[in-house]
């Protein structure tokens, strides 16, 4: 449980936030890199790098993605438990119970990660949410509300310049 709590807390602690250049293609949609940061536990144990992308094409509700590049290994079970815990902390027990099926769907799609592995999660207006592992789609979520709430594990909103307001504290 201590290791799980550490992973979950790691989702809430970051270091070296900044901006960069780059792009990401998901399907036929192109996304522009808006910001990046590094997640750490206790401020110095590196967990993963996070990049935030926003769709380049103008839409009423533009697509957004977070790409998590792991800097160490985690089991699929640890990823699932940390995801559930952070989702519950962000949205409360009632909401987490309402989306138990979707959270289970994501948990079942997780695979163990090692240094260099990536998960990318995108919210796109046409198809709600998609989770990719190293660029390959592993699960699609149909609920637009869940898709938005799941993204809030990392990004709670955008500022006026369409940069992320990270959902975890900056260290």
C-alpha positions, 0 to 999 in steps of 0.5 A, a space after each residue: 500500500 505504501 508504494 501505491 500511495 507513493 505512485 498516487 502522490 507522484 501524480 500530484 507532485 511535479 518538477 521542471 514545468 515548461 513549454 516546448 515545441 513539437 506535435 503529435 498525430 492521433 488518427 487524422 488529427 494533429 496536436 501541438 505541444 503546449 507544455 511539459 513537466 516532470 512528475 516526481 515523488 517526494 520532489 526528487 524521485 523521478 516517475 514520468 514526464 508529462 506533455 500536454 498537446 492541443 489540437 491545431 485545427 479550430 473546433 468549438 471543443 478542440 481535442 487535447 492530449 497528455 502523453 506520459 513518458 515513464 522514467 521507471 517501471 510500474 506494474 499494470 496493477 499499480 497503474 490501475 490502483 493509482 488511477 482509481 485513487 487519483 480519480 476518486 480524489 479529484 471527483 469524489 466517491 459518488 462520481 468514481 462509483 458512477 464511472 466504475 465501468 469506465 475505470 475498469 475498462 481503462 485498468 484492464 487495458 493497462 500493461 506494465 511499463 518500464 523506462 521509456 514506455 508511453 501512455 497517451 490519453 486524448 479527448 477528441 470531440 468526435 469520439 470522446 476519449 482514447 488511450 494509446 500505449 506507445 502510439 497504439 490505441 488500447 481502449 476507447 471510452 464513449 462517455 464524453 463526461 468520463 473522457 473529460 474527467 479522466 483528463 483531469 487526472 493531469 489537467 484541470 483546465 486551460 489558461 487564457 493562452 490554452 496552456 494546461 493548469 496542471 491538476 497536481 502541485 508544482 514543486 
